Amino acid sequence: MTGKIAVVGSNMVDLITYVNRMPAPGETLEAPSFSLGCGGKGANQAVAAAKLGADVLMVTRIGDDIFADNTLHNFDALGMNTKHVIKVPGMSSGVAPIFVEKSGENSILIVKGANEALTPAEVDKAADDLKQCDLIVMQLEVPLETIYHTIAFGAKHGIPTLLNPAPAQPDLDVSRITDVTYLVPNETELELLTGMTVSDEISAEKAARSLMEKGIKTVIVTLGSKGALLVTNDGKKHFEPVSVTPKDTTGAGDAFIGAFARYFTESKDLDFSLGQASRYAADSITRPGTQKSYATAEEFKVFCERL
């Protein structure tokens, strides 16, 4: 039986443009195609976990515009608990214009919109439901004070927490996140957090350990095409990448975290859960889009059987 996961985080509307190349300043180019989808790092991670069969509680804020009902419907259709998905009068929903190149690499802008209204006080309104969860997952598309508050809430009530420090923010105060159970940055985010160059497994471990010296207990570094690295006080372990032909890397990191949350809350086995997360993220980049690229539990089972 899967555990119960809370995602205290963002939702966005993805405005995805597929390009042959990015335009130069002042240049106008015709792009081959466009799609609109549900996104946001918090919502992506929640959706990945839900598609894999997890019991997911979403704590977020949406605007009062034309995008809001679609976002809410998307959560409901996946069986997520939307009791704490609330419209904020007078605010737009968050949006994320995404540009995807032929290689599958992407560039993303975000406008937070109603996500800025997810304050510590709003999190406290969900306290009774959060206390019933086995893991609380967070990102940085909501106010930092909300992140600090939620990590402290988890520590106070004995609930494990996971922070994906994305998008990278120079204002993140590491001294205020030391109670987080799992910190999951990518290479770029790890560089910003530590001020150290991260270019390979050795430098990633060194940077991760510098955070552990400040009080972080467990660091999981996602290395993209180079796999993932688990660093704890007991040592390190590298998880090899899964070889696939990428079509669109958008949302792969969120797929990784959602899958990790789903499998870890059930198994409590870090190695197994990180292996599954690596496979799930690899599978996601073989299809275009963000949430729509995430496999269901049955689809993922078929993918794993083919490896």
N, C-alpha and C positions, 0 to 999 in steps of 0.2 A: 504493500500500500504506500502510495506516495505521501510525502509530508505536505504541510501547508506552507505556502510561500506568500509573503507580503512584498509587494513592490511599492515603495514610497518614491515616486519619481514622476517623470515627464511623459507627455504625449505630444505628438506633432502630426501635422499633415505633410507627407512627403510629396514634393513637387519635383518629379524626376525627369530630367532631360538627358537623352543619350546623344553624345556628340562625337564627331569624327576627330575634332580637336577643339581645345578651348580658344575663344577669340582673343586677339590682342586688344589692348586698350583702344577704345574708339571704333573697334571693328564689329560689324554685324555679320553673323554667319547663319546659314540655315542648318537646323539640326534634324537628324533622321526621324526621331520619334520622342514622344512624351507620355508619361503616365502619372497618375495621381494615386497615392496610397496612404494608408495609416502608418505612422511611424513615431519617432521619439524614442530615445534610448530606454526610458522606463517601460513604455508600452511594448517596445520590441522584445525586451527581456521577458516581460510578463507573457506575451503572446507565445514566444518560443517554449516557455515552460508549460503553458496551457495546452499547446498543440501536442506536447509529449505526455499529456495526461495529468499534469499537476493540478492541485487545488490552489488557485491563485486569488489573492485579495489585492485589488488595485486601489491605491490611494493617490489621487491626482486631481487636478483642476482643469476644466475645459472652458472655452470661451462661450459667448452667447451668439455665435455667428453660424453660418451655413455648414461649417465643418463639424460642429460639436455633436450633433445627433448621429452623424456617420461614425464618429469615434466611439460613442457610447454603444451604438449598435454592434460595432466590431467586437468590443469586449463581451457584450452579452451573448453574441453568436458563438463565442468560444467557451462559454460557460463560466466566465470569471465573475467573481463577486464585485459588483459595481456600486455597492452601498456608499462608498466614499469617493465616487467619481462625480463631481459637482460642478455645475455651471457657475461662472463668475460674471455677473452683470457688468456690461460696459467694457469688457475686455475681449480681445481676439483670441482665437485658439492659437497655439504655437504652430509655426510652419517651418519647414526645412527644404529650401531649394537645393536639389542634388544634381550634380553634373557627372555623368558616367562616360568615360572614354572607351575606345575600342578595346583597350587592354583589360578592361574591367575595373581599373582604378577609378576612384571617385573623389570629388571635392564637394564639401557641404557647408552651407551657411545655415544658421538657426536664428529664428526670432521666437523668444520664449513665450510671449503672450501671457495667457492665463497661468502658465506654469509658475510665474513669479508670485502668484497668489497662494502657493502651497507653503504656508508659514508654519512655524512650530506649533502655534495654537491650533491650526487645522489638523496637524498630525495628532495632537492630543485628543481631538474629537474622535479619532479612530482607535484610541488606546485599548479599549476593551477587546476589540477584534484583533489588534496587533499582538496582544498577549497570548492569543491562541495559536500563533504561528511558530513554525520551526526555523524560519530564516527570514530576515528582512533584507531586501536588496535595494540599493540606492545608486544614483548616478549624480552628475553635477549640472543638470539642466533645470534645477530648482534652486532656491536661495541656499547659500552655504550654511546659514544659521539653522536651516531645517535639517541639513545633513548632520551637523554637530549634535543637534537636539535628538535626532532619531538614533544615532549611535549611542548616545548617553542613555536613551530610553531602553535600548536593547541590553546594554550592560547592566542597568539597574534591575531589569526583570529576567535576566538570564536567557535572553534570546540571541542566538548567533546573528551577526550582521555581515553583510558583504557590501563593499563600496567599490564601484567602478569609477575611478576619478576622471570621468570623461563627460563632455569635452574638457581637455586640460585647462586648468585655471591657475594662474600664478598666485592668486590670493588665497588658495587653499592652505589652511594652517595645519601642518602635520601634527603639531602638539595637541590638537583638538580631535584627532581621529585615532588616537592610539588604542582606544578601546574596541576598534573594529576587529572583527574576527578574521575576515579575509579582505585583503586589499588586492584588487585585480586591475593593474594598469597595462597598457601596451607600451612599446618602447618609447614613443614620443612622450607619453604621459609620465613615464618613469624618469625620463631626462628632465622634464620640467619640475617634478617633485624634488629631485635630488641635486640638480645642477651638474649632473655627471653625464658624460657621453655614453650612450648605450648603442652598441653596434653589433654585438654578438652575445653568445651565452655567458662568456666570462665577464664581460662588462655589465650585463644585465644582473648577474648574481651579485657583483660588487655593489651596484646601485641599490639593489633590493636589501642587501645587508646593512647598508647605511641607514635605511629606513627602520630596520629592525633594531638598530642601535638607539633609535629615538623612541622605541616602544611598540612598533607594529609587530604583531605576532607571526603572521603568515602572509607572504607576498606571492601572488601568482601572476607571472608576466606572460602576456600573450605576445608571441613573436611573429604573427602572421604566417608567411610561408615557411618559417623556421620552426613552427610548432609552439610549445608553451613550456614555461619553466616554473616549477614549484620550489620555493625557498622557505625553509623553516629553521628553527634552532637545531633541529636534528640533522640537517643536511639539505641537499638539493636533489631534484629529479627532473630530467628533461623529457618531455613528451614529444615524440617525433610527429612531424606534420603528415597529413594524409594527402597523397598525391591525387589531384583532380585537375581538370581543365577549367580554369575560372571563366565565368561569364560576367559576373557582377559581384564585387566584394562588399557592396553596401550592406551593412548590418551584420557582418560576420562575427564581429566581436560581441554583439548583443546576443546572437545565436549561441555563442560559446557560453556566455554567462547564464542565459536562461536554461540551457541544457545542464550545465553544472549544478544549478540550483535544484532542478527537478531530480536529478539522479543522486545528489548528495543528501537531500532531505529524506530520501528513501533508504539509501544504503549506508550513509555515514562513512563511506569509503572514499578518501580523497583521490587515490590513484585511479580507481575505477571511474569515478565521476569526471575527472579531468580527461581521461581517455575518451569517454563518451562525448564530452563537450568538444574535444578536438575533431572528432568524426562528424558531429552535428554541424559545426561551423564549416567544415570542408564541404559537406553536402549542400549547404545553403548557397555557396558561391557558384554552384553549377547551374543556378537558375537566376533570372533577372528579378530585380525588385528587392524589397526588404522583408516585411512580414510574409508576403505571399511566397517568398522563396523558402520559408521554413517548413520542414517536413512534419507530417503527423507521426505519431508513434509507430504506426504500421509502415508508413513510407520509409521511416528511418531504419526500421528493422530490416527491410529489404536492402537498403543501401549498405548496412553493416554486413549482411550476408554475402554481398558481392566483393567485399574487400579481401 
